């Protein structure tokens, strides 16, 4: 049976060439073997890089397909619950008028540009975008793509929230969608962690950087390491309990329209505690997923500005926070602080 290859390129020591070979020929053969070994190593590295690139592209296509299916499902569910969704908007007529005005502006602007020139402009802008995306680092592209991916996933929660308040059938239709949104975002964040690895650059990797940059990175990593709750039962309990209790108190105060009294001040304190927790959790989140994951509450806040306080807004906000909390806990709690930070 042929033994399995370990994937490494065998090197050829100088003793491979027989001592009986003349000195000049032996030097040429040794040089040839060294060059051949180097060429094989480079070829193997290129092959491994291509295989990794193909695997990443395949995974991106899979995640994009799942997101497209989820959006289609959400749009269908939202269309069936469109009356509930529209009635929850702050000013449906004004939003429709602004959308129509923006569409008319684009049409009027496009009519001022000849078709041939329009094609050239689009081609130039597309080429410029491709160049920029190729120049920037992989982390920057991942962050930008992650923000857009999470944004579309957050938007899909809107139609599901509208369906969930329409009755028992709506709940049965919406619950699988909520689970799918969490699963898609979780799988995307896991893909980023596996692709980018641990995004926090170790201080040793910055030894050749500028002293100020090196000290800043060292300080930042030490601060993040000290904020990781994993390994300390009390920290873990605080990390889990604070956001849940804060959200419940804020929701209770908003539901009862409490603008004075104990519940009001508890709500204000809970808002401050929640913001502090967000800073803590965002810092402790691995950098590979920090920007995409924490764009989730940003997208949720932007969407909520269009809706009045009511069942749709409440369900949507709770769904966003649930997905956020679950993914933050999964990303942060398994980590452990280094011994020097304990």
N, C-alpha and C positions, 0 to 999 in steps of 0.2 A: 504494500500500500504506500502511495506517495505521501510523504509527511506534509502537514499543513504549513503554509507559509505564514510567518508572523508579521508580514507586511513591511519589514525593514529591509533596507538595501545593505547587502554584505559588502564590507570594505575589503580591499585587497592590500595586505601589508607588503612592504618592500621585499620581504623574503619570498613572496610568491614567484618572483623571477629567479630562475636558477642561477647559481653562482658561476656555472660554466659559461654563461653567456658573456660575451665581451662587455667591457664597462660602458662604452658609449651606447650599445644596443640595449643594455640593461636599463640605463637611464631613460631611454626613449620608451621602453615598454612600461616602466614604472610610471612615467608621466602619463602615458596613454591610459593605464588602469585607473590612475587617480582621476583623470578627466572623465572617464566612463562612469566611475562611481558618482562623481558630482552630477553628471547629466542624469543618471538614474534617480538620484535623490530629488533633483529639481522636478523631474517628470512625475515622480510619485507625489510630491507636494502639490503640483498643479492638478493632478487627478483627484486628490483628496479635496482640494478647494472646489473643483467643479462639482463633485458629488455633493458636498455640503450646500453649495449654491442651488443645485437642482432640488435638494430636499427642502430647503427653505422656500423656494418658489412653489413647490407642490403644496406645502403646508399653508402658504398664504392663499393660494387658490381655494383650498378646502375651507378655510375660515371665511373667505369672501363669499363663497357659495352658501355657507350656512347663514351668514348675515343677510344675504339677499333673500333667502327663503323666509327668514324670520321677519324681515321687513314686509315681504309680500303677505305673509300671514297677518301681521299687525295692520297693514293697510286694509285688508279684507274685513277684519274684525272691526276696525275703526269706521269703515264705510257702513257696515251694518248698524253701528251705534252712532252714526253721524249726528243725529238729532240731539243726543245727550252731549256729544262733544262740542257742537256749535253753541248750545245753550249755556255751556260753562265758560265760554270766552268772555273776556271783559267787554269788548265792543266788536262783535262779529262784522258789523257793517263797515266800521273804520278799517279793520284789518283787510277786508275784501277790497275796499277802495284803494288802500295803499298797495296791495298786490296788483290790482289792475293798473294803477298809475305806473308802477315800476315796469310792468309788461309793456305798456304803451311807450314808456321812455326808451326801452330797449329796441322796440320796433322802429321808432322814429330815428334813433341813433343809427341803427343798421341800414336804414334807407338812405342816409347821407353818405354812405361809403359804397363805392362800386363793388360789384361782386368779386372781380379779380383782385382788387386791393384788399378786400376783406379776407380772402383766402390766404394772401401773403401775410397779413397781420396775424391771423390765427396760427399759421405755420411758424412765424418768428416767435410768437409767445410760447407755443408748445416746445419749440427747440430750446428756448431760454429756460423754461421750466425743467426740461430734461437735463440740461447742463448743470443747473443749480442743484438738482437732486443727486447728480453724480459727484459733484464737488463736495457737498456737505458730508459729514460723517454718518456712519450707519446708525449711531444713536440718535442723531438729529432726524434722520428719515423715519426711524422707528417711532420717535416721539410724535412727529407730525402725523404719520399714518395712524398711530394709536389714538390720537385725539379725534381724528375723523371717524375711525372705527367705533370708538366708544360713543361718539355723538350720534351716529346712526342707530346704534343699539339702544341708546337712551330714548331716541325719538320713537322707537317701536313700542316703548312702554306706554305711550300716550293712548294709542288705540286699545291696548289691553286694559288700561285703567278705565276707559269709557265703557268697555264691554262688561267689566266686572261688577258694575253697579246697576246693571240692567236686569238682574234677577239671577235665579239659580243656574239657568242655562248659560248666561253670560259668564258666571263664575267658573263653570266647568270648562268653558272655552278659553277663558283668560289664564287660568292657573298653569296649564302646560306652556303657554307663551311666556309667563313670568319665569318659570323654571328654565326655559330655553334661553332667555336673555341672560340669566345668571351663568348658564353653562357656556354660552358663546363668549361672554366677557372673560370668564375664568380661563377657558382654553386659550384665548388670545393672550392673556397676561402670562400664562404658563409658557406659551410659545416664545414670548419676549424674554422671559427669564432663561429659557434654555438656549435661545439664540445669542443673546447678548452676554449671558453669564452674570456673574456678580458685578453690578455696575459701579460699585464703590471702588475706586482705584486705590490700591494699598499705598500707604505712604512711601514704601520702598521704591515704588514705580515712579515716584516723582522726585527722585534724588537728583536728577539732572535738570530739573525745572528751576525757575527763578526762585531765590530764597523766600520771597514773599508768597509766591504761589504755593511753594512747598509747605510753608508754615500754615497757610490758610487751609490747604487740603488736609493736612494732618489734624488741625484743630477741628475741622468739620467732621472728619471720620471719627475722631474721639468723641465728639458730642453725639453723633448718631449712634455710636456704639453704646454710649451710656444711657441712651433713651430706649434701647431695645428692651421690651418688657419680658421676653422669654427667659425662662430659668428662675424667675422670682414669682412665687405664687401670689403674693400680695399685689405686685405690679400687674400681673396678668388679670387678676380680679378687677382692679381699678380700670385697666384698659378696656375691659369688656363691659363693665357695669356703667361707667360714666356716660358714654354716648346714648345708651339705651334709656337710662333714667332721665337724662336731659331732654331727649326727644319726647318722651311720654309727658313730662311736666309742661313742656312748651305746647304740646298738642292740647293738653287739658286746659291750659290757660286760654289758648286761642278758641277752643270750642265753647267755653263759657263766657267769652268776651270780658275777661277779668282785666280791668285797667287799674284796679286798686286792690289793696289787701295783701294777705300773705301769698296767695297763689300768683299774683302779679310779680311780686318781688322774687318768688321762687323761680318764675319763668325767666326773669331778667338774669338771675344768677346762673340758671341752666344754660342760657344762651352764651354767656361768657365762658362757662365751663366747657360747653361744646366747641367753641372756637379754639380754646386752649387745647382740647383733645385733638382737634383737627390738625393743629400745628405739630403736636406730638406724634400723631399717627403718620402724617405726611413725611416728617423727618425720618421716622423709623422705617418707612416703606422703602424697599430696595429701589435704587435709582433706575434700574432697568424698566420698572413698571410704574414709577412714581408719577410721571406726567400723564400718561394715558389714564391711569386709575383715578387720579384726583381731578381729571377733567370731567368726570362723571357728575359730581355735585355742581360744577359750573354749568354744564349743559342743562341739568335739571333746573337750576335757578333761572336760566334764560327762558326756558320753556314755561316755567310757572308764572313769569311776568305777564303772559298772555291770558291767564285764567283767573277767574274769581275764586275766592275761598269757598270750596264746596266739596262734594264727594269725589269728583274726578281729580281735583287738585290734591286732596288728601291721599287718595289711593296712589296717585302717581308719585307724590313725594315719599310716601312710605316704601314704595317699590324701589325708588332710586336709593334711599338710605339703606334698605335691606341688602341690595346688591353691593353697595359700597362697603358696609360693615362686614359682610361675609368675606369679600375679597381682601379687605384690609386684614382681617383676623387670619385668613389663610396665608397671606404673604408675610406678616410680621411675627406672629406668635411662634412659628417653628424656629425662628432664629435665636441664637444664643449670643450673649455678650462675651467678648474675649476676656481672658483672665485678668488682664491689666486694667479693665474697666469695671471689674466686679468689686 
